[in-house]
Amino acid sequence: MRYGGRPGHSSPAFDPLDGINHDPQWPDDLGSWAPSLGGSCQGWTTNTSRPYSNTKPPAEEARYDSTESTGYLNDYLVFSQAAFHESPGSEVLVSPLTEDQLWSSDCGIIEGTSTGTSPWTIATPDLSDQTAEEAQIKGVLEKRSTKDSLQEALPLSLANSGSAPSLGPSKVWILPPRIRRRKKVKPAAESLINKTSPVDKAKPKRRGAFTDEAKKCSTALTRQLKSCIRCRMNRGRCLPDPSLPSGPCLTCRLMTGPTLSKMPCYRYIITDASLYREQKAPYQLFSRRWQSMDIVDIPSSDWAPSSNVRTIVVSHINVSTPFDFQVREFIPAEGDRLEDEVINPVNGTVTKVPLPRFAVAEMKTTAERMRGFVDRNIYNFITATVGNDGLLWETYLMAFRQVGLAKTKQEQTLLSNTFRLWVVCRMTSSPVYICGDDTLGGTPHPLYQNHVPMPLVMTAQFECINYTTFLRPWSKAVLKQLNDLVLAKKREYWFTIYLVMFVLLHSCAMITRRDEETARQYNMLNKYANPASIREHHCGAQIMLAHFHYINRGVIPFSLPLHTEQGRKDLAKAAELTEEQVDLVRMTADMIQDSQRQKTITTVREQEDVGHDLYWVSMLFDQDWKPKQNE
């Protein structure tokens, strides 16, 4: 018979026959369990004596270790038979009750009717107060036979003997095994991601909608006009003037006293700048097959029936940059230009050159191969197209070296993407000729270095490839990365910002010059072949100049006394420059102040020769720069 129970539970756990715990959920290092008259279970004492010495326990039994706070199985401990016997003077496990004494326990009512063998008999508890769940469990368990239950409750030594001592009326409670719920363990990577510092958890409170109607109208107007450079750099509220929305904002007007930047209120954003000559579709004089810059191959029905795929090698004029790709002969369609008009720059005579009827076989495959071609030929395009001007040459070489010398990954990425974009701009601005052994049966021309010009249909295809694959995504990336460096307002970024803007401004002059040459080549009435795109490109150049002069904050580093030791130290400390970088700034200052170069710059600006190499880059060194509209 088992009786007793764990405090707070309704399951008897201890068997007085052998003093061994048979409940897998309850430790059996019970000690002495002393009931309190008229009360509930008070707990455990430290006595381990056996209440009945006439029952011989097994020599060794396994028990649970209850030293862990969880109460689950920790280890199997073996203890000797001596631990069961009563030691002299030790406390008895239980004390007999008299007939008039009752003790209320969670196992039932224990009546004090002592016998010679068992001091207790247990009355069946009243189930009227039990929950429905307890009653259901008890009903299921009572289906088991009393014999089997008693056999399970007895120790191994008594169960094998085939008989049990006479203990009188008895009742056995058996609970189903307790199911341990395992705690869900998150993956290591997820747990590391979810662990955030208190600073990360404290997200800034999002501003709600304005309730003031005046603020709503002012905010809507600011979003339409865009905030000015000063308010955006200072992260302040830009308040437009309702009476003159296109004029300076009220925030700049109300500023009094000295300011760090003397620049007027300009509503420019770097990400709005145009870094190349944008086109919606390839030049329609070359072919009208493509009405957008999407990469679409020529339909299979437009290829010549007997045409085979052939591989040719092309290169740009004045640049040794061979590139091979596959072509096929096509059936001409309406709008395809099959001859090119070449103007002799000496006498102005026009020569018509017949072109082979071949086109790029697979445009997407060719575009993927061109990515590696761009990276491999950055230096080749620099040496072939920059020229011999010392200011341009030294600055380009420093920018090229700065790709690997920049302190941060952000600066290195910006410089790399800038040069990639610059190379593709040169590719779209330079004529291409066939330089391989297979000339597709074309006619060489002296203006193409006695080579066969690349067919104009191929030129239209390469415009789709260059704009969709390179110019548009790389331009967007460069503007975003440059804007991040400018808004960071860190002086260690100044040198990288200067180099990037120098390269982009010089590229603007080169694109303008080439577009003007194209307009003259095809006898166009306008000054530029694509006047709208050139105008946007010039606006983008002024946007970059405005931001550069703002971050200088009225101090032109090139006007410092860089020939003195103290002046060099001041510059190195102000912009965190190395000795090599300080030398470039000093050399640039000397070149800009050269009398001959100053005369050239003055002449170029007076004539508004926007395509001159020094027109845009010279504005980086102005002490009082102001934007100017160009045609």
N, C-alpha and C positions, 0 to 999 in steps of 0.2 A: 504494500500500500504506500502510495506517495501522499505526502501532505506538506503543508507549508506553501509558501509562495513568495515570489519576488515582490517587494513593496511596489505598489502602483500597478500591478498586473494581476490577472485572475487565473493564473496557471500555477498549480502546485509543481514544485520543482525538486523537492528533496525526498529521498526514500529512507526512512529510518531503518530499513532492514540492513543496509550495508553502508550507510553514510556517504554514498556516492551520488553525485549529481547525474541525472539522466536527461536533463534538458540541455540541448546543445546551445541554447541561448543564455545560459545562466552559469556563472562560475561555481565550482564546488569547493573552493577553499572557504567554506562557510563559517568556520569557527562555531561558536555557540550562539544559538538564536534564541534569545530570551523573550517570550511573549509578555506583554504588559496587560494586567487584568483590566478589563473594561475598556481597553483601547485597541488601536490597530497596531500593525507591525511596526516596531521601532527601529529595526535594522539588525546589524550583525555585530557580534562580539568577536574576540580574538581567540577563543578557545577552540581547539581542534579535537577534543576528546570525543569518544564514541558513546552514544546514549545506551546502547545495548551491547554488553560484552559477551552475551551468550551466543551471538551469531558470529560465526567465523568469516571474516572477509577474505577476499582473494589476496594472494601474496602481494601482487602488484597490479595496480590499475592505472589506466591513463586518465588524466583529467585536463581541464582547460586552464590556461593561465589567465587570471583576471587582473593582471597588473596594468594592462592597457586600458585607457579610459573608454575605448569603444566597446569593450566587452566581447569582441569577436575572438575567434580562435587565433592565438598567437603562437603557441608552441605546446607540444605535448611534454608534460612533466611526469615523472615516475616517482612515487614516494613509497616507503616501506610499510609493512603491516603495523609497525610500532606506532605509527601515527594515529591509528584508530583506537588504541587502548587508552583508558583513562589514566592519567597520571595522578599521583597523590596530591591532594589539596587542590586539584583543578576543578573548575566550575563545570557542573553537569550541563549537558547540551540543552535539556528542557527540564522543567520542574512540573511534577504531577499536580493536577488541580483537584480540589475537593468537589464533592457532589453539588455543592451549592454555588460553585463558581463556574461561570461561563466566559468564554473568550471569543469575541467576534472577529473572525478573519475573513479574508477575501476568498477562502476556500469553503466556507460553510460555518456552521456552529459547532465548535469543539466542546463536547460534553465531558465533564470530569468523572467518568466511570472507569476507574483504573482496574486493570486485570493483572494477572501475574506475568503475562507476556507482553501485552501492549497497554500502555497507560491511557491511550486515547481511542475513542471511537468518534467517527465523524458522521454527522447527520447530513442528509442531502440538502443542499442549499435551495432556497426558493428562487425559481426562475422568473417570478413575476416582475422583478425589477430589472432583469437583464434586457439588453437591447435585442432587437430582432436578429441582428447579425450574430451575436453570441449564441442565441438559441439555435440558429441554423447550423453553426459549426458543431455545437454539441450533438445535435441530431445526427449529423453525418458520422461523427466519431463513435457514437453509441452502437452503430451497426456492427462494429467489430466485436468479436466474441470476448467474453471476460477472460477466458483461458488464454487466448492469444495475447490479450493486453497484459495480463499478469506475467505471462512468459517473457514479454518484452521488457517489463518493468523490473524483473529480477536480475540480479547480477549473474554473470556468466557461470560462476561456480555453483549457484543454487539452481539455475535453470537446467544445468546438465544433470543434476542429481535426481530429477524427476519428481521431487516432492518439495513442499514449502512449509514452513512453520505455521501453526494455527494462530492466526492473528485476529480472528473475529470478523465482524462486518467490515467491509472495506469498500472503497471507491477509488477508481483510477482515472486520472485526467491525462489525456495525451493531446498535445497541440500539433498542428501540421508544421512542417519546417518553415522557418521564417525566410522569406525571400529578400535577399539583399539587393538593393537597387544600386547599380553602379553609376557613379558620377560621370557625366559626359565630359570627356577630355577633348579640348579644342586642339587642332593641329598647332605645331610649334610656330609655323609662319604666321598663322592667323592670330595667335595669342600675342606675338610680338607686334603685329600691326595694330591690334586693338589697344595695346598699352600706350597710352598717351599721357603726357605730363599735364599737370593742372593748368599750365599756361595754354596748352593746346585745346583743352576742353572749354576754356572760357572764350567762347566765340563772341565777337562784337555784336551788339544788338542792332538789328536792321532798322533803318529809319522807316517810319510809317508814312503814309500819304499825308501831304500837307492839307491842313484844314483851312488855312488862309487862302482865299482866292487869288490874292495878289502874288503870293509866293508860287502858286501853281502856274500862273501866267508867266512869271519871270523865269521859272525853271524850264518851261516849254520853249521859251524864246532862246534861252541859253543853249539848249540841246540843238536847236535849229541853227543858231549862229556858230556854235562851238565856243568853248571857253578859251580865253587868251593864254598865251604862254606863261605869263607871270602867275596868274591864278592857278593854272594847272600844276606848275612846278611847285608852288607854295601850298598846294592842296587846299585852296580857299574857294569861297563861293564867288563866282564871276557874275556880277550883276549888270546886265546890258542896260543901256540908256534907252528908255522907251521913246524919247523924242528923236534919237539918232541911233537906231539899232546897229548900223554899220560902223559907227564911230567907236572911240575908246569906251571901255566898260566903266561903270561908276566906281568899281573897286580901284582901278588904276588912277582915276581922276581924283579920288579922295585921298590918295597917298600924299603925305606931306613930309618934308625933311629929306635927308639924304637916303638914297636907295643903293642897293648893291649893283643893280643893273640900270643903265640909262636908256634901255631900249623902250620904244613906245609900245602901245598895246596892239599886239598882232594876234589874230585868231588863227594860228597855224597848229597843225598836228602832224608829227612826222609820218605816221602811218598813212596819211593821205597823199604823200608825195609819190610822184611817178618817176621811176628810175630807168625807164627805157621807152622806146617809141611804141606805144600801144596800138594794136590793130584788131579789129573785130574779125577780119578774114584775110587770107593771103591777097597779095596785090592782084586785082582782077585783070590787069593787062597781061599777066602771065598765064592765068587759067581761071575759068569760072566754074570749075568742077567743085570747089570747096567754098561754101558761103559762111563758114565759121572756122575756127581754129581746131576743131575736133579732129583727132587722128582717124581718118577713114581711108581704107585702101581703095584703089581703083577696082571697080567690079570685074569679076572674072570674064564677063561678056565683052569688056572693052580691051582685053589683051589680044594681041595678034595671034591667030591660030597656030602659026608655025614658030612662035617665039619661045625661046628657051631662057632660063634664068642665067644671067651673066654677072660676073663680079668686076667692078671697076674701082679705081683709086682716084680720089679727088683731093685737092688742096686749095687753100686760100692764097690769093695773090699777095706777094711779099712776105708770106709766112710759110715755112716748111712744116706743114702739119698734114701729112697724108692720112687719109681715112678711106677704108674700103667698105663696100656694101653691095648688095645684090640688086640688079635691075632687070626689067623686062620691056620688050617692045610693046607699045600700046597703039590702039586705033585712035587717031585724032578725033576729037569732038569739037563742037562749036565753042569757041572761046579759047582753045589751046593755042598758044603762041609757038610757032615752029621756027622762028628766026629771030635773031637779036640785032638791034641797031647799036652800033658802036661809033661814038663820036671821037674823031681825032682831036686831041687837045691842042695841037699846034695850029692847024688851019680850020678846024671846025667842021670838016667834012664828015658825013654820015655814011657808014658802011654797014650793009646788011649781011649778017653771017647766018647761014643755015644751021639748024640745030638738030641733033639726032632725036628720033622719036622713041625715046626710052624714058621710063619712070621707075621710081623706087618700088620694088616688088612687095616688100613687107615693111610697113612704116613703123609698127610697134617694135619689131625686132631691131630695126635700125636705131630707134630711139634709145633702147636699153644699151646698145653698144656705144652710143655717143656719150654716156655718163663717164665711162672710163677715159674716153678721148678728151673730154674737157679737163679732167684732173691732170692728165699727163702733159697737157700743152699750155698750162698757165704761164710758165716761164718763157716758153717760145713766143707766145703772143706779147708778153711784156717787152722782150728784147726787140721784137720786130715792129711794134706799133707805137711805143711810147716816144721814141725819138732820142735826140742827143742833148736836149735841154737839161742842164745840171739840176735844176730845181725838181723837174719831173722825175728824172732818172734816180736821184738819191732818195726821193720820197717813196717811189715805187719799190725800190730795193729794200728799204727799211720796213715797209708794210709787208713785203713778201717774207722777210725774216721774222717779223713779229708774229706770224702765224704760229711758229713754234716757240717763241720767246715770251709770249703773253703770260701773265701770272695766273689768270683764271681760264677755265674751260669755256666760259661764256664769251670772253674776248676772242679766243682762238676760233670758236665756231663762227662768230660774226665775221672775222677776217677771211676765213675760208669761203664762206658763202658769198662774201662780197667779190672775191676774185673769180669764183665760178660764174656769178652773174655778169661780171665784167667781160669774161671770155666769150660768153654766149652773145653779148651785145656786139662784140667784134665780129663774131661769126655771121651775124645777120647784117652787118654793115660792109662786109668785104666780098668782092666777086670771087666765084669759085670756078676752077677749071679742072679738066680731066688730065691727070698726070701719069696714069698707068700705061701699060702696054696696050690694053684694049681701049681704044678711043671711040668705040661704037660707030666708026665710019664718019666721024665729024671732021670739019675743016678747021685747021689751026688758024689763029689770028695773032698779029703782032702785039696788040694791046693786051692780050692774055698770055704774054711771054711765049708766044708761038705755040700755044697749047689750044686744045679744043675747049670752048666754053661749056659749062654744065648746062643742060637743057633747062629752059625756064619752067617747065612743068615740074621738074625736080626741085627747083628753087621754091615753088609754091608748096611742095610737100615738106621741104625742110623748114619752112616758116611755120607750118602746123606743128611739126615736131618741136621746134625751139620754143614757141610760145606756150604750148600746152605742157610740155614736160619740164622745161627749165625756167624760162623768163618769169612766168606768172607765179609759180610756187616759190622760187628762190627770191624774187623781189619782195614778196609778202614776208618771208622769213627774215630777210635782211632788215626791213623796216621795223618789224616787231622787236628784233634783238637790239637794234640801234636805239629805238625808243626806250627800251628797258634800261640801257646804260645811261641815257640822258636823264631819265626820271630818277635814277638812283642817286644822283647828285654826289657821286664819290669822285674825289680828285684823282684817284689812281686810274680812273677810266678816261681821263682827258686825252692822253696820248693816243689811245686806240680810237676814240671818237674822231680825233683830228685826222688820223690816217685814213679811216673809212670814208669820211666826208671828202677828203682830198681826191681819193680814187673815184668816187661817185660823181663829183663835180667835173673832173676831167673827162669822165666818160660822157657826161652830158654834152660837153663841147664837141667831142668826137662824133657822137650820134647826130648832132645838129649839122656838122660839116658834111657828113656823108649823105644826109637827107637832102641837103641843098644841091649836092652833086647829082643825086638821082633825078631831081626835078629838072636840072639842066640837060641831063642825058636824054630824057624822054620829051624834051621841049614842052614842059608844063608852064602854064601861065603864072602859077603861084611861085613864091620864093622857095617853098619847101614842098616836097612830094606829099607829105602828110602834115599840113600846118596845124591841125587841131591837136594831134599828139605831141608835136614839138612844143606848142604853147603850154600844154600840161606838164611836159618835162621841165620846161623852164620854171614854172611855178613850183615844182618839186625841189628844184635846186635852191630857190629862195627860201623855202620852208626849212631846209637843212641849214642854210646860212643863218637864219634867224635863231634857231636853237643853239648853234655853235657860239654865236656872239652873246647869247644870254648866259650860257654856262661859264663864259669867260668873266662875267660880272664886272665889266668895265676895265679889266686888266688884260692887256694884250701881252702874252708871254714873250712874243717875238720883239717887243720893244724894251725889254729889260736889259740892264747892262751886263750882257752875258760874257763880255771879254774880261771881266773881273772875277776873281775867285769868289767873292761874296755873292755876286750876281748869279753865278752858276749854282752855288749852294742854295740860294733862295729859290731858284727854279726847281732844282731837284727835290727840295723839301715841299714846295707848293703842289707839285704834280706827281711826286714820288717817282721820279725818273732815274734811270741808270745813267752812267757816264756816257755811254754810247748814244742814248736818246737825247741827253743834253747837248752833245756835239751836233746832232742833226738839227735841233732847234736853233742853235747858234749859227750853223751854216745856212739854214733857211733864212734867218734874219739878215745875214750879210747879203744873200742873193736878192732878197726883196728890196733892200736899200740900195742896191747897185743902180747907178744913175742910168745906164743904158737900158736895164730892164724896167725901171720906172718910166722911162720915156715910151717904151713899147706898150706898157700897160695903159698909159694915158691915151695913146693913139688908138688902141684897140677899143677902149671904152667910148671914146668920142665917136668913132665910126660904128659903134655897136656891132662889132664883129663877134657875134655870139659863138661862132664856131672856132674861134681862136683858142689855142691850148691854155692861155693865161687869163682868159676872160672871167671864168667862174672861180678858178682856184685863187686868183689874186684877191678876191673879195674876202677870203678867210683872214687876211692880214689888215683889213681896214679897221681904223679905230672908231669911226663913226659911220657904221654901215646902215644903209636904208634900202628897202626893196625897191625894185624898179620894174615897170612893166615893159615887156619886150614883144615885138611883133612876131 
